[in-house]
Amino acid sequence: MSKKKLKTVCPFESAGIKHIDYKDVPTLKKYLSRYGKITPRYYTGVSLKFQKMLSSAVKKARIMALLPFTLWE
């Protein structure tokens, strides 16, 4: 028996967001792990287009010191 994969809907597309801003820190934090790493697409359900925007926004926010590079707990 083959398992059928359910198609997930991108949370950004369903919310009608066109661009991810690096200054929107609360939204960016939702897509980071507890150690500050960017969460992969297969966990979050984000489309490829928005995953690329998300990763560049997180990297830009890290450079601007809005997000930390690493978190050691």
N, CA, C, O and CB atoms as a CASP TS submission, in Angstrom:
PFRMAT TS
TARGET T0000
AUTHOR 0000-0000-0000
METHOD Language model
MODEL 1
PARENT N/A
ATOM      1  N   MET     1       0.835  -1.180   0.000  1.00  0.00           N
ATOM      2  CA  MET     1       0.000   0.000   0.000  1.00  0.00           C
ATOM      3  C   MET     1       0.880   1.243   0.000  1.00  0.00           C
ATOM      4  O   MET     1       1.830   1.351   0.776  1.00  0.00           O
ATOM      5  CB  MET     1      -0.950  -0.002   1.210  1.00  0.00           C
ATOM      6  N   SER     2       0.557   2.148  -0.856  1.00  0.00           N
ATOM      7  CA  SER     2       1.309   3.394  -0.904  1.00  0.00           C
ATOM      8  C   SER     2       0.578   4.454  -0.085  1.00  0.00           C
ATOM      9  O   SER     2      -0.647   4.568  -0.119  1.00  0.00           O
ATOM     10  CB  SER     2       1.508   3.866  -2.370  1.00  0.00           C
ATOM     11  N   LYS     3       1.354   5.202   0.632  1.00  0.00           N
ATOM     12  CA  LYS     3       0.780   6.270   1.445  1.00  0.00           C
ATOM     13  C   LYS     3       0.640   7.517   0.582  1.00  0.00           C
ATOM     14  O   LYS     3       1.568   7.897  -0.132  1.00  0.00           O
ATOM     15  CB  LYS     3       1.657   6.556   2.703  1.00  0.00           C
ATOM     16  N   LYS     4      -0.490   8.131   0.652  1.00  0.00           N
ATOM     17  CA  LYS     4      -0.724   9.353  -0.103  1.00  0.00           C
ATOM     18  C   LYS     4      -0.346  10.546   0.763  1.00  0.00           C
ATOM     19  O   LYS     4      -0.807  10.677   1.897  1.00  0.00           O
ATOM     20  CB  LYS     4      -2.203   9.451  -0.567  1.00  0.00           C
ATOM     21  N   LYS     5       0.487  11.400   0.224  1.00  0.00           N
ATOM     22  CA  LYS     5       0.927  12.569   0.961  1.00  0.00           C
ATOM     23  C   LYS     5      -0.109  13.674   0.822  1.00  0.00           C
ATOM     24  O   LYS     5      -0.527  14.007  -0.287  1.00  0.00           O
ATOM     25  CB  LYS     5       2.306  13.045   0.466  1.00  0.00           C
ATOM     26  N   LEU     6      -0.516  14.234   1.938  1.00  0.00           N
ATOM     27  CA  LEU     6      -1.469  15.335   1.921  1.00  0.00           C
ATOM     28  C   LEU     6      -0.761  16.627   1.533  1.00  0.00           C
ATOM     29  O   LEU     6       0.338  16.905   2.013  1.00  0.00           O
ATOM     30  CB  LEU     6      -2.158  15.485   3.293  1.00  0.00           C
ATOM     31  N   LYS     7      -1.379  17.402   0.680  1.00  0.00           N
ATOM     32  CA  LYS     7      -0.793  18.670   0.263  1.00  0.00           C
ATOM     33  C   LYS     7      -1.053  19.720   1.332  1.00  0.00           C
ATOM     34  O   LYS     7      -2.199  19.979   1.702  1.00  0.00           O
ATOM     35  CB  LYS     7      -1.365  19.123  -1.103  1.00  0.00           C
ATOM     36  N   THR     8       0.009  20.312   1.816  1.00  0.00           N
ATOM     37  CA  THR     8      -0.128  21.345   2.832  1.00  0.00           C
ATOM     38  C   THR     8      -0.212  22.709   2.152  1.00  0.00           C
ATOM     39  O   THR     8       0.352  22.922   1.079  1.00  0.00           O
ATOM     40  CB  THR     8       1.058  21.298   3.835  1.00  0.00           C
ATOM     41  N   VAL     9      -0.911  23.604   2.784  1.00  0.00           N
ATOM     42  CA  VAL     9      -1.069  24.958   2.262  1.00  0.00           C
ATOM     43  C   VAL     9      -0.065  25.857   2.976  1.00  0.00           C
ATOM     44  O   VAL     9       0.061  25.819   4.200  1.00  0.00           O
ATOM     45  CB  VAL     9      -2.539  25.481   2.453  1.00  0.00           C
ATOM     46  N   CYS    10       0.636  26.654   2.204  1.00  0.00           N
ATOM     47  CA  CYS    10       1.633  27.563   2.760  1.00  0.00           C
ATOM     48  C   CYS    10       0.938  28.594   3.655  1.00  0.00           C
ATOM     49  O   CYS    10      -0.033  29.221   3.230  1.00  0.00           O
ATOM     50  CB  CYS    10       2.435  28.266   1.626  1.00  0.00           C
ATOM     51  N   PRO    11       1.425  28.779   4.894  1.00  0.00           N
ATOM     52  CA  PRO    11       0.788  29.751   5.790  1.00  0.00           C
ATOM     53  C   PRO    11       0.881  31.194   5.286  1.00  0.00           C
ATOM     54  O   PRO    11       0.006  32.009   5.580  1.00  0.00           O
ATOM     55  CB  PRO    11       1.415  29.661   7.160  1.00  0.00           C
ATOM     56  N   PHE    12       1.922  31.509   4.538  1.00  0.00           N
ATOM     57  CA  PHE    12       2.059  32.867   4.010  1.00  0.00           C
ATOM     58  C   PHE    12       1.089  33.105   2.858  1.00  0.00           C
ATOM     59  O   PHE    12       0.500  34.181   2.752  1.00  0.00           O
ATOM     60  CB  PHE    12       3.500  33.119   3.546  1.00  0.00           C
ATOM     61  N   GLU    13       0.920  32.102   1.995  1.00  0.00           N
ATOM     62  CA  GLU    13      -0.011  32.240   0.875  1.00  0.00           C
ATOM     63  C   GLU    13      -1.454  32.301   1.364  1.00  0.00           C
ATOM     64  O   GLU    13      -2.261  33.062   0.830  1.00  0.00           O
ATOM     65  CB  GLU    13       0.162  31.078  -0.110  1.00  0.00           C
ATOM     66  N   SER    14      -1.780  31.504   2.375  1.00  0.00           N
ATOM     67  CA  SER    14      -3.153  31.517   2.889  1.00  0.00           C
ATOM     68  C   SER    14      -3.476  32.820   3.611  1.00  0.00           C
ATOM     69  O   SER    14      -4.635  33.229   3.663  1.00  0.00           O
ATOM     70  CB  SER    14      -3.373  30.339   3.829  1.00  0.00           C
ATOM     71  N   ALA    15      -2.442  33.482   4.178  1.00  0.00           N
ATOM     72  CA  ALA    15      -2.657  34.769   4.843  1.00  0.00           C
ATOM     73  C   ALA    15      -2.635  35.936   3.854  1.00  0.00           C
ATOM     74  O   ALA    15      -2.958  37.066   4.220  1.00  0.00           O
ATOM     75  CB  ALA    15      -1.598  34.984   5.919  1.00  0.00           C
ATOM     76  N   GLY    16      -2.258  35.668   2.614  1.00  0.00           N
ATOM     77  CA  GLY    16      -2.234  36.726   1.607  1.00  0.00           C
ATOM     78  C   GLY    16      -1.006  37.608   1.665  1.00  0.00           C
ATOM     79  O   GLY    16      -1.029  38.739   1.180  1.00  0.00           O
ATOM     80  N   ILE    17       0.073  37.101   2.255  1.00  0.00           N
ATOM     81  CA  ILE    17       1.310  37.872   2.371  1.00  0.00           C
ATOM     82  C   ILE    17       2.086  37.770   1.061  1.00  0.00           C
ATOM     83  O   ILE    17       2.262  36.677   0.522  1.00  0.00           O
ATOM     84  CB  ILE    17       2.174  37.368   3.568  1.00  0.00           C
ATOM     85  N   LYS    18       2.545  38.904   0.554  1.00  0.00           N
ATOM     86  CA  LYS    18       3.295  38.931  -0.701  1.00  0.00           C
ATOM     87  C   LYS    18       4.802  38.942  -0.475  1.00  0.00           C
ATOM     88  O   LYS    18       5.557  38.397  -1.280  1.00  0.00           O
ATOM     89  CB  LYS    18       2.894  40.141  -1.517  1.00  0.00           C
ATOM     90  N   HIS    19       5.244  39.563   0.623  1.00  0.00           N
ATOM     91  CA  HIS    19       6.672  39.715   0.889  1.00  0.00           C
ATOM     92  C   HIS    19       6.921  39.564   2.393  1.00  0.00           C
ATOM     93  O   HIS    19       6.127  40.033   3.208  1.00  0.00           O
ATOM     94  CB  HIS    19       7.193  41.095   0.375  1.00  0.00           C
ATOM     95  N   ILE    20       8.014  38.918   2.749  1.00  0.00           N
ATOM     96  CA  ILE    20       8.378  38.749   4.158  1.00  0.00           C
ATOM     97  C   ILE    20       9.407  39.823   4.502  1.00  0.00           C
ATOM     98  O   ILE    20      10.458  39.918   3.867  1.00  0.00           O
ATOM     99  CB  ILE    20       8.944  37.299   4.444  1.00  0.00           C
ATOM    100  N   ASP    21       9.094  40.623   5.506  1.00  0.00           N
ATOM    101  CA  ASP    21       9.960  41.735   5.888  1.00  0.00           C
ATOM    102  C   ASP    21      10.902  41.291   7.001  1.00  0.00           C
ATOM    103  O   ASP    21      10.486  40.590   7.923  1.00  0.00           O
ATOM    104  CB  ASP    21       9.124  42.958   6.339  1.00  0.00           C
ATOM    105  N   TYR    22      12.170  41.696   6.919  1.00  0.00           N
ATOM    106  CA  TYR    22      13.143  41.303   7.932  1.00  0.00           C
ATOM    107  C   TYR    22      12.901  42.002   9.269  1.00  0.00           C
ATOM    108  O   TYR    22      13.430  41.562  10.289  1.00  0.00           O
ATOM    109  CB  TYR    22      14.544  41.603   7.445  1.00  0.00           C
ATOM    110  N   LYS    23      12.113  43.082   9.286  1.00  0.00           N
ATOM    111  CA  LYS    23      11.833  43.808  10.524  1.00  0.00           C
ATOM    112  C   LYS    23      10.673  43.210  11.312  1.00  0.00           C
ATOM    113  O   LYS    23      10.405  43.628  12.439  1.00  0.00           O
ATOM    114  CB  LYS    23      11.537  45.252  10.214  1.00  0.00           C
ATOM    115  N   ASP    24       9.983  42.235  10.725  1.00  0.00           N
ATOM    116  CA  ASP    24       8.859  41.576  11.395  1.00  0.00           C
ATOM    117  C   ASP    24       9.398  40.416  12.236  1.00  0.00           C
ATOM    118  O   ASP    24       9.250  39.252  11.863  1.00  0.00           O
ATOM    119  CB  ASP    24       7.800  41.067  10.355  1.00  0.00           C
ATOM    120  N   VAL    25      10.013  40.735  13.357  1.00  0.00           N
ATOM    121  CA  VAL    25      10.706  39.759  14.191  1.00  0.00           C
ATOM    122  C   VAL    25       9.775  38.700  14.791  1.00  0.00           C
ATOM    123  O   VAL    25      10.158  37.531  14.812  1.00  0.00           O
ATOM    124  CB  VAL    25      11.431  40.471  15.298  1.00  0.00           C
ATOM    125  N   PRO    26       8.571  39.038  15.282  1.00  0.00           N
ATOM    126  CA  PRO    26       7.706  37.976  15.828  1.00  0.00           C
ATOM    127  C   PRO    26       7.349  36.896  14.805  1.00  0.00           C
ATOM    128  O   PRO    26       7.275  35.719  15.157  1.00  0.00           O
ATOM    129  CB  PRO    26       6.431  38.586  16.368  1.00  0.00           C
ATOM    130  N   THR    27       7.129  37.275  13.561  1.00  0.00           N
ATOM    131  CA  THR    27       6.841  36.284  12.523  1.00  0.00           C
ATOM    132  C   THR    27       8.071  35.444  12.224  1.00  0.00           C
ATOM    133  O   THR    27       7.961  34.230  12.048  1.00  0.00           O
ATOM    134  CB  THR    27       6.348  36.971  11.245  1.00  0.00           C
ATOM    135  N   LEU    28       9.226  36.060  12.164  1.00  0.00           N
ATOM    136  CA  LEU    28      10.452  35.320  11.879  1.00  0.00           C
ATOM    137  C   LEU    28      10.789  34.337  12.992  1.00  0.00           C
ATOM    138  O   LEU    28      11.288  33.244  12.726  1.00  0.00           O
ATOM    139  CB  LEU    28      11.608  36.284  11.673  1.00  0.00           C
ATOM    140  N   LYS    29      10.518  34.719  14.238  1.00  0.00           N
ATOM    141  CA  LYS    29      10.830  33.850  15.369  1.00  0.00           C
ATOM    142  C   LYS    29      10.018  32.561  15.360  1.00  0.00           C
ATOM    143  O   LYS    29      10.457  31.545  15.900  1.00  0.00           O
ATOM    144  CB  LYS    29      10.591  34.588  16.662  1.00  0.00           C
ATOM    145  N   LYS    30       8.825  32.597  14.742  1.00  0.00           N
ATOM    146  CA  LYS    30       7.995  31.394  14.664  1.00  0.00           C
ATOM    147  C   LYS    30       8.650  30.312  13.822  1.00  0.00           C
ATOM    148  O   LYS    30       8.358  29.128  13.994  1.00  0.00           O
ATOM    149  CB  LYS    30       6.629  31.731  14.093  1.00  0.00           C
ATOM    150  N   TYR    31       9.531  30.708  12.916  1.00  0.00           N
ATOM    151  CA  TYR    31      10.157  29.759  12.001  1.00  0.00           C
ATOM    152  C   TYR    31      11.608  29.468  12.365  1.00  0.00           C
ATOM    153  O   TYR    31      12.388  29.029  11.520  1.00  0.00           O
ATOM    154  CB  TYR    31      10.084  30.286  10.587  1.00  0.00           C
ATOM    155  N   LEU    32      11.969  29.713  13.623  1.00  0.00           N
ATOM    156  CA  LEU    32      13.295  29.372  14.137  1.00  0.00           C
ATOM    157  C   LEU    32      13.168  28.293  15.209  1.00  0.00           C
ATOM    158  O   LEU    32      12.177  28.242  15.939  1.00  0.00           O
ATOM    159  CB  LEU    32      14.007  30.628  14.708  1.00  0.00           C
ATOM    160  N   SER    33      14.177  27.434  15.296  1.00  0.00           N
ATOM    161  CA  SER    33      14.179  26.417  16.348  1.00  0.00           C
ATOM    162  C   SER    33      14.595  27.065  17.665  1.00  0.00           C
ATOM    163  O   SER    33      14.884  28.261  17.720  1.00  0.00           O
ATOM    164  CB  SER    33      15.134  25.235  15.987  1.00  0.00           C
ATOM    165  N   ARG    34      14.622  26.258  18.724  1.00  0.00           N
ATOM    166  CA  ARG    34      15.013  26.840  20.014  1.00  0.00           C
ATOM    167  C   ARG    34      16.468  27.286  20.015  1.00  0.00           C
ATOM    168  O   ARG    34      16.863  28.101  20.848  1.00  0.00           O
ATOM    169  CB  ARG    34      14.783  25.836  21.138  1.00  0.00           C
ATOM    170  N   TYR    35      17.265  26.764  19.097  1.00  0.00           N
ATOM    171  CA  TYR    35      18.675  27.130  19.035  1.00  0.00           C
ATOM    172  C   TYR    35      18.956  28.208  17.992  1.00  0.00           C
ATOM    173  O   TYR    35      20.115  28.552  17.760  1.00  0.00           O
ATOM    174  CB  TYR    35      19.508  25.908  18.737  1.00  0.00           C
ATOM    175  N   GLY    36      17.917  28.744  17.363  1.00  0.00           N
ATOM    176  CA  GLY    36      18.092  29.835  16.428  1.00  0.00           C
ATOM    177  C   GLY    36      18.273  29.412  14.986  1.00  0.00           C
ATOM    178  O   GLY    36      18.564  30.251  14.134  1.00  0.00           O
ATOM    179  N   LYS    37      18.107  28.124  14.689  1.00  0.00           N
ATOM    180  CA  LYS    37      18.243  27.653  13.311  1.00  0.00           C
ATOM    181  C   LYS    37      16.913  27.805  12.574  1.00  0.00           C
ATOM    182  O   LYS    37      15.846  27.751  13.185  1.00  0.00           O
ATOM    183  CB  LYS    37      18.714  26.177  13.281  1.00  0.00           C
ATOM    184  N   ILE    38      16.988  27.995  11.259  1.00  0.00           N
ATOM    185  CA  ILE    38      15.791  28.118  10.441  1.00  0.00           C
ATOM    186  C   ILE    38      15.167  26.731  10.278  1.00  0.00           C
ATOM    187  O   ILE    38      15.846  25.780   9.892  1.00  0.00           O
ATOM    188  CB  ILE    38      16.122  28.755   9.053  1.00  0.00           C
ATOM    189  N   THR    39      13.876  26.626  10.573  1.00  0.00           N
ATOM    190  CA  THR    39      13.177  25.351  10.503  1.00  0.00           C
ATOM    191  C   THR    39      12.944  24.959   9.045  1.00  0.00           C
ATOM    192  O   THR    39      12.576  25.810   8.236  1.00  0.00           O
ATOM    193  CB  THR    39      11.839  25.423  11.265  1.00  0.00           C
ATOM    194  N   PRO    40      13.152  23.674   8.691  1.00  0.00           N
ATOM    195  CA  PRO    40      12.977  23.234   7.300  1.00  0.00           C
ATOM    196  C   PRO    40      11.528  23.301   6.831  1.00  0.00           C
ATOM    197  O   PRO    40      10.594  23.362   7.631  1.00  0.00           O
ATOM    198  CB  PRO    40      13.486  21.823   7.142  1.00  0.00           C
ATOM    199  N   ARG    41      11.371  23.286   5.517  1.00  0.00           N
ATOM    200  CA  ARG    41      10.051  23.385   4.879  1.00  0.00           C
ATOM    201  C   ARG    41       9.137  22.232   5.238  1.00  0.00           C
ATOM    202  O   ARG    41       7.936  22.427   5.422  1.00  0.00           O
ATOM    203  CB  ARG    41      10.204  23.448   3.383  1.00  0.00           C
ATOM    204  N   TYR    42       9.695  21.021   5.341  1.00  0.00           N
ATOM    205  CA  TYR    42       8.841  19.861   5.585  1.00  0.00           C
ATOM    206  C   TYR    42       8.247  19.851   6.983  1.00  0.00           C
ATOM    207  O   TYR    42       7.320  19.081   7.236  1.00  0.00           O
ATOM    208  CB  TYR    42       9.620  18.596   5.365  1.00  0.00           C
ATOM    209  N   TYR    43       8.737  20.670   7.895  1.00  0.00           N
ATOM    210  CA  TYR    43       8.110  20.812   9.209  1.00  0.00           C
ATOM    211  C   TYR    43       7.076  21.936   9.218  1.00  0.00           C
ATOM    212  O   TYR    43       6.023  21.809   9.843  1.00  0.00           O
ATOM    213  CB  TYR    43       9.172  21.074  10.275  1.00  0.00           C
ATOM    214  N   THR    44       7.374  23.031   8.527  1.00  0.00           N
ATOM    215  CA  THR    44       6.526  24.213   8.621  1.00  0.00           C
ATOM    216  C   THR    44       5.451  24.283   7.548  1.00  0.00           C
ATOM    217  O   THR    44       4.423  24.928   7.752  1.00  0.00           O
ATOM    218  CB  THR    44       7.370  25.438   8.549  1.00  0.00           C
ATOM    219  N   GLY    45       5.666  23.632   6.405  1.00  0.00           N
ATOM    220  CA  GLY    45       4.690  23.680   5.324  1.00  0.00           C
ATOM    221  C   GLY    45       4.779  24.924   4.465  1.00  0.00           C
ATOM    222  O   GLY    45       3.848  25.229   3.720  1.00  0.00           O
ATOM    223  N   VAL    46       5.878  25.644   4.555  1.00  0.00           N
ATOM    224  CA  VAL    46       6.077  26.864   3.774  1.00  0.00           C
ATOM    225  C   VAL    46       6.489  26.469   2.359  1.00  0.00           C
ATOM    226  O   VAL    46       7.256  25.523   2.175  1.00  0.00           O
ATOM    227  CB  VAL    46       7.153  27.794   4.434  1.00  0.00           C
ATOM    228  N   SER    47       5.984  27.189   1.361  1.00  0.00           N
ATOM    229  CA  SER    47       6.336  26.893  -0.030  1.00  0.00           C
ATOM    230  C   SER    47       7.789  27.303  -0.296  1.00  0.00           C
ATOM    231  O   SER    47       8.391  28.043   0.481  1.00  0.00           O
ATOM    232  CB  SER    47       5.373  27.627  -1.011  1.00  0.00           C
ATOM    233  N   LEU    48       8.334  26.808  -1.403  1.00  0.00           N
ATOM    234  CA  LEU    48       9.725  27.081  -1.735  1.00  0.00           C
ATOM    235  C   LEU    48       9.992  28.573  -1.901  1.00  0.00           C
ATOM    236  O   LEU    48      11.009  29.085  -1.432  1.00  0.00           O
ATOM    237  CB  LEU    48      10.108  26.346  -3.000  1.00  0.00           C
ATOM    238  N   LYS    49       9.086  29.258  -2.563  1.00  0.00           N
ATOM    239  CA  LYS    49       9.232  30.703  -2.791  1.00  0.00           C
ATOM    240  C   LYS    49       9.329  31.463  -1.471  1.00  0.00           C
ATOM    241  O   LYS    49      10.193  32.323  -1.301  1.00  0.00           O
ATOM    242  CB  LYS    49       8.049  31.238  -3.618  1.00  0.00           C
ATOM    243  N   PHE    50       8.436  31.138  -0.541  1.00  0.00           N
ATOM    244  CA  PHE    50       8.440  31.846   0.736  1.00  0.00           C
ATOM    245  C   PHE    50       9.542  31.354   1.661  1.00  0.00           C
ATOM    246  O   PHE    50       9.989  32.108   2.525  1.00  0.00           O
ATOM    247  CB  PHE    50       7.098  31.696   1.418  1.00  0.00           C
ATOM    248  N   GLN    51      10.000  30.103   1.507  1.00  0.00           N
ATOM    249  CA  GLN    51      11.118  29.612   2.318  1.00  0.00           C
ATOM    250  C   GLN    51      12.390  30.376   1.955  1.00  0.00           C
ATOM    251  O   GLN    51      13.196  30.699   2.828  1.00  0.00           O
ATOM    252  CB  GLN    51      11.323  28.082   2.115  1.00  0.00           C
ATOM    253  N   LYS    52      12.568  30.663   0.667  1.00  0.00           N
ATOM    254  CA  LYS    52      13.738  31.444   0.254  1.00  0.00           C
ATOM    255  C   LYS    52      13.656  32.867   0.785  1.00  0.00           C
ATOM    256  O   LYS    52      14.654  33.423   1.244  1.00  0.00           O
ATOM    257  CB  LYS    52      13.862  31.460  -1.276  1.00  0.00           C
ATOM    258  N   MET    53      12.451  33.464   0.722  1.00  0.00           N
ATOM    259  CA  MET    53      12.264  34.813   1.275  1.00  0.00           C
ATOM    260  C   MET    53      12.485  34.815   2.786  1.00  0.00           C
ATOM    261  O   MET    53      13.090  35.736   3.335  1.00  0.00           O
ATOM    262  CB  MET    53      10.851  35.341   0.947  1.00  0.00           C
ATOM    263  N   LEU    54      11.985  33.770   3.449  1.00  0.00           N
ATOM    264  CA  LEU    54      12.112  33.652   4.897  1.00  0.00           C
ATOM    265  C   LEU    54      13.573  33.531   5.312  1.00  0.00           C
ATOM    266  O   LEU    54      14.008  34.196   6.252  1.00  0.00           O
ATOM    267  CB  LEU    54      11.320  32.447   5.403  1.00  0.00           C
ATOM    268  N   SER    55      14.332  32.687   4.620  1.00  0.00           N
ATOM    269  CA  SER    55      15.735  32.510   4.991  1.00  0.00           C
ATOM    270  C   SER    55      16.543  33.785   4.758  1.00  0.00           C
ATOM    271  O   SER    55      17.405  34.124   5.570  1.00  0.00           O
ATOM    272  CB  SER    55      16.348  31.356   4.202  1.00  0.00           C
ATOM    273  N   SER    56      16.278  34.490   3.668  1.00  0.00           N
ATOM    274  CA  SER    56      17.018  35.741   3.450  1.00  0.00           C
ATOM    275  C   SER    56      16.603  36.807   4.453  1.00  0.00           C
ATOM    276  O   SER    56      17.433  37.615   4.869  1.00  0.00           O
ATOM    277  CB  SER    56      16.798  36.254   2.021  1.00  0.00           C
ATOM    278  N   ALA    57      15.317  36.827   4.853  1.00  0.00           N
ATOM    279  CA  ALA    57      14.868  37.795   5.857  1.00  0.00           C
ATOM    280  C   ALA    57      15.486  37.495   7.218  1.00  0.00           C
ATOM    281  O   ALA    57      15.871  38.415   7.939  1.00  0.00           O
ATOM    282  CB  ALA    57      13.336  37.789   5.962  1.00  0.00           C
ATOM    283  N   VAL    58      15.585  36.219   7.574  1.00  0.00           N
ATOM    284  CA  VAL    58      16.203  35.847   8.855  1.00  0.00           C
ATOM    285  C   VAL    58      17.679  36.210   8.851  1.00  0.00           C
ATOM    286  O   VAL    58      18.195  36.734   9.838  1.00  0.00           O
ATOM    287  CB  VAL    58      16.027  34.336   9.134  1.00  0.00           C
ATOM    288  N   LYS    59      18.357  35.934   7.748  1.00  0.00           N
ATOM    289  CA  LYS    59      19.784  36.257   7.666  1.00  0.00           C
ATOM    290  C   LYS    59      20.016  37.760   7.731  1.00  0.00           C
ATOM    291  O   LYS    59      20.970  38.217   8.361  1.00  0.00           O
ATOM    292  CB  LYS    59      20.384  35.694   6.378  1.00  0.00           C
ATOM    293  N   LYS    60      19.153  38.522   7.088  1.00  0.00           N
ATOM    294  CA  LYS    60      19.270  39.978   7.128  1.00  0.00           C
ATOM    295  C   LYS    60      18.976  40.506   8.533  1.00  0.00           C
ATOM    296  O   LYS    60      19.639  41.432   9.000  1.00  0.00           O
ATOM    297  CB  LYS    60      18.315  40.623   6.104  1.00  0.00           C
ATOM    298  N   ALA    61      17.983  39.919   9.209  1.00  0.00           N
ATOM    299  CA  ALA    61      17.652  40.336  10.577  1.00  0.00           C
ATOM    300  C   ALA    61      18.782  39.997  11.541  1.00  0.00           C
ATOM    301  O   ALA    61      19.010  40.726  12.506  1.00  0.00           O
ATOM    302  CB  ALA    61      16.349  39.671  11.042  1.00  0.00           C
ATOM    303  N   ARG    62      19.493  38.894  11.290  1.00  0.00           N
ATOM    304  CA  ARG    62      20.646  38.551  12.127  1.00  0.00           C
ATOM    305  C   ARG    62      21.761  39.565  11.949  1.00  0.00           C
ATOM    306  O   ARG    62      22.399  39.963  12.924  1.00  0.00           O
ATOM    307  CB  ARG    62      21.158  37.145  11.795  1.00  0.00           C
ATOM    308  N   ILE    63      22.001  39.985  10.724  1.00  0.00           N
ATOM    309  CA  ILE    63      23.054  40.971  10.459  1.00  0.00           C
ATOM    310  C   ILE    63      22.702  42.314  11.095  1.00  0.00           C
ATOM    311  O   ILE    63      23.581  43.016  11.593  1.00  0.00           O
ATOM    312  CB  ILE    63      23.271  41.140   8.938  1.00  0.00           C
ATOM    313  N   MET    64      21.412  42.672  11.078  1.00  0.00           N
ATOM    314  CA  MET    64      20.958  43.936  11.664  1.00  0.00           C
ATOM    315  C   MET    64      20.793  43.844  13.184  1.00  0.00           C
ATOM    316  O   MET    64      20.354  44.804  13.817  1.00  0.00           O
ATOM    317  CB  MET    64      19.638  44.358  11.029  1.00  0.00           C
ATOM    318  N   ALA    65      21.142  42.696  13.772  1.00  0.00           N
ATOM    319  CA  ALA    65      21.090  42.447  15.217  1.00  0.00           C
ATOM    320  C   ALA    65      19.670  42.450  15.773  1.00  0.00           C
ATOM    321  O   ALA    65      19.465  42.760  16.947  1.00  0.00           O
ATOM    322  CB  ALA    65      21.911  43.482  15.943  1.00  0.00           C
ATOM    323  N   LEU    66      18.682  42.104  14.932  1.00  0.00           N
ATOM    324  CA  LEU    66      17.311  41.955  15.413  1.00  0.00           C
ATOM    325  C   LEU    66      17.071  40.540  15.937  1.00  0.00           C
ATOM    326  O   LEU    66      16.217  40.323  16.797  1.00  0.00           O
ATOM    327  CB  LEU    66      16.311  42.284  14.294  1.00  0.00           C
ATOM    328  N   LEU    67      17.831  39.585  15.411  1.00  0.00           N
ATOM    329  CA  LEU    67      17.777  38.189  15.854  1.00  0.00           C
ATOM    330  C   LEU    67      19.194  37.738  16.182  1.00  0.00           C
ATOM    331  O   LEU    67      20.145  38.188  15.544  1.00  0.00           O
ATOM    332  CB  LEU    67      17.129  37.265  14.762  1.00  0.00           C
ATOM    333  N   PRO    68      19.350  36.856  17.165  1.00  0.00           N
ATOM    334  CA  PRO    68      20.691  36.342  17.467  1.00  0.00           C
ATOM    335  C   PRO    68      21.107  35.275  16.450  1.00  0.00           C
ATOM    336  O   PRO    68      20.261  34.624  15.837  1.00  0.00           O
ATOM    337  CB  PRO    68      20.736  35.759  18.899  1.00  0.00           C
ATOM    338  N   PHE    69      22.413  35.109  16.281  1.00  0.00           N
ATOM    339  CA  PHE    69      22.900  34.072  15.379  1.00  0.00           C
ATOM    340  C   PHE    69      22.719  32.687  15.990  1.00  0.00           C
ATOM    341  O   PHE    69      22.322  31.753  15.295  1.00  0.00           O
ATOM    342  CB  PHE    69      24.372  34.309  15.037  1.00  0.00           C
ATOM    343  N   THR    70      23.003  32.547  17.275  1.00  0.00           N
ATOM    344  CA  THR    70      22.830  31.259  17.958  1.00  0.00           C
ATOM    345  C   THR    70      22.241  31.498  19.339  1.00  0.00           C
ATOM    346  O   THR    70      22.358  32.588  19.898  1.00  0.00           O
ATOM    347  CB  THR    70      24.183  30.493  18.065  1.00  0.00           C
ATOM    348  N   LEU    71      21.615  30.479  19.873  1.00  0.00           N
ATOM    349  CA  LEU    71      21.082  30.506  21.236  1.00  0.00           C
ATOM    350  C   LEU    71      21.625  29.308  21.969  1.00  0.00           C
ATOM    351  O   LEU    71      21.387  28.174  21.552  1.00  0.00           O
ATOM    352  CB  LEU    71      19.524  30.510  21.251  1.00  0.00           C
ATOM    353  N   TRP    72      22.335  29.522  23.032  1.00  0.00           N
ATOM    354  CA  TRP    72      22.862  28.417  23.836  1.00  0.00           C
ATOM    355  C   TRP    72      22.101  28.399  25.146  1.00  0.00           C
ATOM    356  O   TRP    72      22.172  29.342  25.935  1.00  0.00           O
ATOM    357  CB  TRP    72      24.408  28.558  24.081  1.00  0.00           C
ATOM    358  N   GLU    73      21.378  27.328  25.367  1.00  0.00           N
ATOM    359  CA  GLU    73      20.591  27.228  26.603  1.00  0.00           C
ATOM    360  C   GLU    73      21.189  26.240  27.551  1.00  0.00           C
ATOM    361  O   GLU    73      20.657  26.029  28.640  1.00  0.00           O
ATOM    362  CB  GLU    73      19.164  26.841  26.305  1.00  0.00           C
TER
END
